[in-house]
Amino acid sequence: MRPRTRIAAIAALTTMVAFIVQPAASGKPAPPPAAPKSVILFIGDGMGPSILQLARLMAGGTLNVDSFQAKGTVDTTSLDGITDSAAAATAIATGVATYNGWVSETPTLPAPETVLERAESLGKATGLITDDGDADATPAAFAAHVPDRDLKEEIATQEAQHNIEAMFSGGWSSDYILEGIPGYNYVSNLSEMQPYLNGTTPWPNQMYGFFRNAGSLAYTLDREEEAVVGIEPTLPQLTQAGLGVLSKDPDGFFLMVEAGSLDWGGHSRDAAWVASDTAVLMQAVAVAVNYQKTHPNTLIVVTADHETGGLQFNNKTVNLPVIRQDQATTEWMWGLISKGADIKQTLATYAGITNLTAAEVALIAANKEMGISDVLSAREKVSWGWSGTDEGDHTATPVKLFANGPWASKFAGTYANENLGKLLISAISN
């Protein structure tokens, strides 16, 4: 298998981010504030409890959110039952339950106010960050009101009308957004953002960055294959940028950061994919935690919109070394095979499997990307709620929530996702 540099690169990135945002030691810390001035919300799209646990095991047994002050469990069902991302994000953004496909609208009620809109009404800065598209369901629910999540042009137009201070994504709709915002600062690659990240150039009051013409940023496992290392910023870097811009507002801010590509890993039933994207989300959370150390009036909430894929495994028998061998997503591997690459050679190169059996080769040839998933899952000792040619889908499994900072205790317990939305609106309003 060819030598790889991804693990070292990610470790270096983590060290770099920690160095940049680590506060200097000072005297006795001030007493914690009674209420938050700013709220940072992290959403792992599809990040169910088992995905979190797999990431925890891959990290050596703990995640940074495990030390947060409060923990909760969130029911994710929509008015249709098992939710999609639009209904789930609507509940989190507005505190109102709706039907699948609806974006911060319901069939019978006036469009509800979102937590981002509430922050704006109070004079606070706002930010939306995703490694997916800016007009996709999750970011859309915080800044748009449409009856169909596929109305992306309308979503982008409405997002522009908010004049959001920090907005970063891989979306195709940058033209729709930027046309509606005069005098914006725009970055299109990591090199243009680097002087701000390094501290050599002061953060502006507003910054936008769209890093691809279509779709999401490169998936974590595919960054080398996509040749974007050093070109496309990572989610932790985008989080640092968002905080740099938003912290300029003395009134505080609301920031939503989504690990959206994580959901696609669940749909692809790819353990290494979901674990690596969760690890990068936790690096982004670490950036916020370091910011919080010098801004104790900041509340951090980390949760998911729903669970995707139905991942299951035994903590004692899951084969972590085999998962760690994966150096690209199943989507990337099948993309090569579908263009004529040899199945055995592809899995030897990207999954470290040099003894693929004839039966496994036949399974991959028959079931395509999902065949790769079944072969890898069997070797990794994990299972999913779907198999064969079926992709993973959303489930009704409740998701975990972690909160740190002022008002964190209010987020403990078990409740519906619309109640989470009500808590967020209340938190930003105090």
N, C-alpha and C positions, 0 to 999 in steps of 0.2 A: 504494500500500500504506500502511495506517495507520501512524503513528509507533509505535515500540516502545521500551520501557525495560528489557527483560530483561537485555541485555548490560551496561548500566551498573549495574543492580541486582546482578548476580552479581559484577562487579568490586568494587563497594562492599562486598559481603559478604566477599569475600576479604580486602580491606584491613582490615575491621573485625575479622575473626577473627584475622588476623596480629597486629594491634595488641593485642588482648586477651590472647593467649597468648604473645606474644614475651617471652622472659626478659630481664631487665636485664643489662647487661654487668657482669662482675665480674673478679676476678683470674685467675691461671693456672688453666685447667681441671684438674679432678681426673683421675687416670688412669682409663681405662675399666674398668668392673667385669668380672670374669671370667665371671660367669653372670647371666642376667636374673632380676630379682625380679618383674617384671611383663611380660606379653605382650599385645600388641594385634594382632589378626588382622583384616585387611580382605579381604572376598570380593566380587569383582565377578561377580555371577551372569551367566553366559554370556559373560564378557569374554575372548574369544579374542585371539590375537596380532594379527589384522588390525584388530579394534576398537581395541585399544591403539594400533596404529600410526596409525589414522585420528585418534584423539584427540591423538596426538603431533603430527601434521601440523596439525591445527586449532589447536593451542596454539603453533605456531611452530617446531616441530622437536624439542622435548624435553618430558618429563614429570618431575615431581619424583622419581619412583621410579627414573629413569635414573641418578641419582647415588647410589643405595643401595649398600652395601658388597658385597652378594652377589646374584647372579642365578641362577635355576634354571629348569628346565622340568619340568612335572608331567604325567604320563600320567593321564588322567581315567577310563579305562574301569572299569566295574563288573563284577560276576560275570555280568551279562547282556550285556556288550559296551559299546555306547554308553550312557553313564550318564544317569540323570535326576538332579535336584537332591538327592533324598533319599539315594540311594546315594553320591553324590559328597560331600555334607556329612557323611554317616556316616563315610566313610573319613578325611576331614580331622579330624573331631571325635574319633574313637576309635582310628585306626590299624588298623582292620579293614575289609576289603572286604566288601560285601554285595550283595544284589540290588536292582534298581530298585523303588522304592516303600517299602522298609524304612527305618525311622528308628532308627538306632543299635541295631538288632537284626539277628540273622542267624537262618536257619532251624535251625541245628544247634548254635550255641554259646550260652552264657549272654550276656545283654545286656552288651556291653563298656562299660567306664568311659569317659566322655568327658573331654576336657581341662578342660571347665568343672567337672565333678565332681571331678577330681583337684585343681584349684585350691581348691575348697571344702574338700576333705578336709585341705588344708594350712593352712586358716585364712585363705585369701586371699579378697578380694572378687571378685565376678563381674558381668559385664554383657553384655547382648545388645541390639544396636541393628540395626534394619532399616527401610528405607523401604517394605517390603512388610508382610505380615501377621506378627504375632508367632508364630502357630501354623503358619506355612508351613514348608516342608521344611528350609530351611537353618538358621534359628534353632532349629527343633525338634530337630535332630540333636544339638545341644549340651546339651539339657536335658530330653529325653524319650526313651522307648524304646517304640516301637509297631511292629507289623508292617505298618502301612498309613498312608501319609502323609495320607490323608483323614480319619483319626480325630482331627480338630482339637479337639474338646471334651476328649478324653483327653490330647492333647498340652498344651493350655492348663492343664489341671488338674495335670499333672506339672510343668510350668514353675513354677507357683505353689508347689509343694512345695519347690523349691530356695531360695526366699526370696532370689532374685537381687537384688543391691543396685541395679543400674541397668538398666532395661528400657524401651526406647522403640520404638514402631512405629505403623503405621496400622491395626492389626488389629481385627477385630470381637470378639475374645474377651476383652476387658478384664474383663468381669464374672466370668468363670471364674477369672481370675488374681487379681483384687483381692479376691474373696471369701475366698481362702485365705491372705491376707497381712494380719495385723493391724498397725495403726499406720503405714501407708505414707504417703509424701508423693506427691501426685498432681498432675500438670499436664496440661491438655487443650488448650492453645494456646500460641503463642509469647509472648503477653503475660504469661502466668503464669510462663513460664520466663525472661523477659528480666531480671528483677532478679538472678537467679543468674548469667546470662551476663555482665551488666554489672559484676558484682563488688560490687553494693550489698547483696546478701543472701548469707550464707555457704551453701555447699553442704551439704545434709543428708547423713546416712550412707546414705540410701536414697531413690531417686526413681523413679517410674514415669510414663510418658506414653504415652497412646494417642490418636491425633489424628484418627481417623476411625471411624465405626461399622462400616465394611466396607472390605475391600480395602486397597490401598496408599495411601501419601501421593501427592499430585499429582506427575505426571511433571515433570521439570525444564522441558521445553518448554511444558507446559500450565499452569504455575503462575499466569500472568496470566489465562488463560481460565477457570481454576477459581476465580479470585478468592481465592487463599490466600496471596498475598504479604503478609507481615507477620502472618499468622494461623497458618499451619503452619510449624514450624521446618524447616530444611533438614538434610541429612545432616551437613554440617560443624558446624552448631549442636548437633545431637544428639550428635555425637562430643565436642564440648567439654563438654557436660553430663555425658556418661558419664565422662569423665576427671575432671571436677570432683568427682563423687560418689565414684568408685572410689579416687581418690588420698587419700581420708581414711583408708584402711586402711593402717597402717604395715607390714603383712605383704606388701603387693603385691596384684596383681589379674590377672585374665584378662578381656579384652574382645574380643568379636567384633562387627564392624561390617559389615553387608551392604548393598551396592547391589543390591537385588533387582529393582527395576523395569527395570534394564538388560537383563535377560533378555527381558522383554516386547518391548523394542525390537528384539532379534534375531529373535524370533518374527514381529514385524511387518515385518521386513526394511526398517528405517527407519534410514538412516545418520545423520541429524541427531539422532535420538533416542538412539542408542547413544553417539554422540560427546559429547553434552551430559551424559548421565548419568555417563559415564566422567570427564568434566571435574569434575563435582561430587564424585565419589568421590576424585579427586586433591586437591580442596580439603579433604576430610575427612582424607586422609592428611597434608596439610600441618599440620593442627591437631595431629595426633599427633607429627609431627616436631618442632614447636615445643615440645610438652610434653617430648619426649625430651631436649631441650637442657638442661633443668634436672633431668631425671630419667634420667641416663645408664644406669641399670640396667634400662631398658625396651627390650625387643625388639619391633620392628615387622615384621610379615610381610604382604605384599600379594600376592594371587593370585586365581584364579578357580576355580569348581567345575567348569566345562566351557565349551565354546564353543557359541554358538547362532547359527545362520543361515548359516554358511559364507560370510561376507563376503570379497570379493576386489576388488582394484583395483591400478592401477599408480601408484606414488608420483608419477610425473611427469605423468600425464594426469588423475588424479582432479580433479574440478571443485569445489574447496573453496568458491569464492564461491557456487555454487549451493546447496551444503549449508548454508552460513551464512544463506541467505535463509529457510530453514524456521523458522517461528515457532510451530509447533504440531506435534504428532505426527500421523502418518497416522491413528491411531485417533480423534483429536479431529476431524480433517477429515472422515473418513467418517461419524462420528457426526452431524455437521451435515448432510452431504449426505443421509444416510439419513432425516433428518427433513424433507427438502424443500429444503434450501439448493441454490443453483445450483452446479454443478460448477466452471464457469469462475471464478465470483466467489470461491468458497471457496479455490481454489488460487492465485488472484491475491492474496487477502488473507493467506493463511498460508504460501504457498510462493514468493511473489514472481513467479509465472509468469503473464504477461499475454498470452502467445501460444499458449495450449493449442490443439492441433490437433483436428480432428473425430475423427481416429483415436484420439487420447489420451482424449478425452471418452468415446468408445464403449468403450474399454478399461476405464476407471474404472467406467462404468455396468454393465459385464458382470462385472468381477472385484472390485468393491467396494473395500475397504481395500487388498487386495493389488494391485488395479489402480493405485491411487495409488502404491504402492510401486514398481511396475514403471515407471511414468511418471517418477517422481522419480529412480530409480536410473539410468535411461537418460540423463537429463540430467546427473546427478552423475558419470557415468562410473564407477559401481561395479556389481558384480554379486553375487548371492547364490547359495547352493546350491539354491535353490528359486525358482520363478517361477509366473506364472499365478495360479490361485486358491489355491495352496498356501502356507501359512505356513512360515516358516523353522523348523527343528528343531535339536535338539542334534546335534553331530558328535563324532567321535573325535579331533579335532585337539588335541594337547597344548597346555597353557596355560603362561603365564609366571608366574614367582614372583620377588619382590624382598624382600630382608631387610636390616634395618639395626639395629645395636646389638649388645649382647653375644650371642654364639653365632650371629651372622649367617652366618659362614663355613660353618657346618654345613648350611645350607640351599642351598648352591650345588650345581650338578650337575643330573643328570637322574634322576628316580625316579618311582615310582608314588604316587598320592595317599594310599594307606594309609601309606606311609613318611613322607609329610609329617605325617600325624596322629601317628605315633610320635615324630617330632621335636618337635612342639608339646608333647606330654605330657611328654617329657623336659625340654624347656626350662622349663616351668612348675614342674617338680619340683625344680629346683636353686636 
